[in-house]
Amino acid sequence: MAASISRNTASELGLLSSREKSAGVTPRYAGAECELGEHIAAFARDGRGAYLSGPVGAGKTHALMAAARLLVRSGVKCRVTTFSALLDREQASFPSNGGDGYSWVAEACRKPVLLLDELGEGKPTEWAVSQLYRIVDSRYQDGLPLLCASNLTLPQLGRRLSVGGETTGARIVSRLYEMCVQLSVDGGDRRISTARENARETG
């Protein structure tokens, strides 16, 4: 499924609302809209999840951000973030690191809708994989929707997360199979295509 991203010039991008900003929508995606985002937002409102897989630049992040904007505007509390950013915030909050002890992973477990980008990126340490399992299993047990995106298919993600032969990665993927509709996001790198088109227009 193609992401079908709409082009937005700087003048067309509206300012982020406080609710969008609080949900994790970044300024780059202040005007994010696409058909795929509408589809997965509808899945979440129905209590279903989605797993987007595809190459770099195909529009997965755009779709998650577009879905988050739609959910926020319909009054649904959600959080959109990359998995690595979530782990960074969690570690920074440890009292041993001078933090306040607030658990961002615990928040991710209980958020009505969680949109998790870039699964499988970064080094799959035992701690990182255990935190992902904590999130996925908690939402699986509570029936909360999870919208996520990765450059990897689910089988590839399972292999990526199998640290030292551990079965945690397999348990994560097994739950994702049941929780999420799998969607393949096709196409080349849209960032490169947009840059080339802009270069032609200004050349």
N, C-alpha and C positions, 0 to 999 in steps of 0.2 A: 504494500500500500504506500503510495507516495504521500509525502507530507503536504504538498501543495501550499508552500509558504507564500503569503502575500508580501509584496515589497512595501516597505515603509521608509519614506525619507525622514530626515531629522525633524522637519517641520510638521510631519504627520504624527509623530510620536507624542502621545499625551503624557503628562506627568503621572507617575505612579500614585495611586491612591494609597492612603496610609494602610488600608487593609491588605492591598496587594503587596506592599513592601513588607508588612509584618509576616505575610505568608511565604516570603522568600523570592518573590518575583523581582528580577534585577532590572535596572534602567534600560539595558539593551533590549529587553523584551517587553517594554512598556506598552507597545502596540501589537503584541503577538496575537495573530489570528490564523487559524488554518482548519481545514476540514477534519484532519486527524485529531486535532485538539478537541474539537466538538464531539467526536466519537468517543474518545476515552473519558472525557468529562461526563458524558451520558452513562458510560459504563460505571463510573464511580458513584454517580447518583443512584444507580440501581444496585449498588452494593457489590459490584464486580471489579476485578482488577484487570490490568493490561500489562503485557511485557513487550516493549518495542525493541527490536533488534535491527541493526543495519550498519552500514559503513559510516565513517567519520564524515560529518557535514551533510548527512542525508535529511536532517530536519527533526531529529528525535527530541533534542532539547527544546527547540521551538514549539513542538507539539505539547510537551509537558508544561511549558510556561503558558501557552495559550489555554490549556485545560485548567491550570491553576487560576488564571484570570477569570475564566467562566465560572468556576466553582465559587470563588470569592464573591463575585457579583451576584450569585444566586444564594448567598448566605451560608455556604458550606465552609466550615473551618478546615483549612488544609495547610500543609507545609510542603514546599518544593525546594529540594537541595540536592547537591551531589553527595554521594556516599562518603567521599574523602573529606569534604567540608564538614559533614556531620561528625565524623570521627575527630577532626581537628578541634571542633568546638567542644566535644566531649572531653578530650584530653586537656584542653585549656581550662576547663571548669574544675579539674581535680584540685582539691585544697593543696596538694603537694606541689602543684604548679602555680599556686597563688590564686586559684579560682574560687568561686563561691559554692562549689559542690553541686550546682544544678546539673541534672542529667538530661542532656539533649537527646540521648538515645531513648531514655524512658519517655520523653515527650513524643518522639517519633513513633514509639509503640502505641501510644494512646490517641494520637491525632485522628480525627474522623476520616480524613483522606491524607495519605502520604504519597508524594510524588518523588521518587528516588532516581536520580540520574547517574550515569557512568558506573553502573555496577561492573565489577571485575577490573576496574582500573586501579593502578597502584599495586604495591606489594601485598599479596594476600597473607599477611601474618596471621598467626593463630588467634591473636586478640581481635583483629579486624574481622576475621571470619566468624568468630564467636559472637561479636556484636551484630553482624548481619543476621545470623541465625536467631538471635534474641528478638530482633525487630520482626523478621518474617514469621517466626513461630508465634509471637505474641499476637500479631495481626491475624494470623491464620486461626488461632484459637478463639479470638474475639469476633471474627467475621468482619474485620475492617478492610476496606479496599486498599490495594496497593497498586499504584501506577509507576512502572519503572522502565528504564531504558539502558541499553548496553550495546557496545559494538559486537558483543558475543551472543550467539544463540544460547538457549538454555543448556544443551549438552556441553557446549564449549565452556559456559560459565561453571558448570559442575566440575569439569576437569581443572579449570583455573583455581577453584576454591579448595581443591583437595590437597591441602597442605600436609606434607609428610604422610600421605596415605590415609589421613583422617576421613571419616564419613560425614562430617558436618556439611561439606559442600553438597553431597548427594542429598542430604535431608533438606537443605535449603531449596535446591532445585525441584525436588519432589513436591514440596508445598507450593512453589511457584507455578508448577504445571497445573495444580488444582485451582489455585487462586486466580490465575491470570489468563486472559485471552491472549494468545501469541500473535503478534502483528509484525510482519516484515516491512521495514521502511526502505524502499528501493531508491535508486538514483545515485548520482555522483555527488561530489562535494559542492553544495550549494553556495558555500562561502566563497570558494574559488570562482564559481560561475558568476556570482554577483560582482566580485572584484573585477573580473574581466569585462563584464558588461559596463560597469562604471568607468573603466579605463577607456573603453571605446567611445562612451558618451562624452568624456572630457578630453579625448585625444584630438 
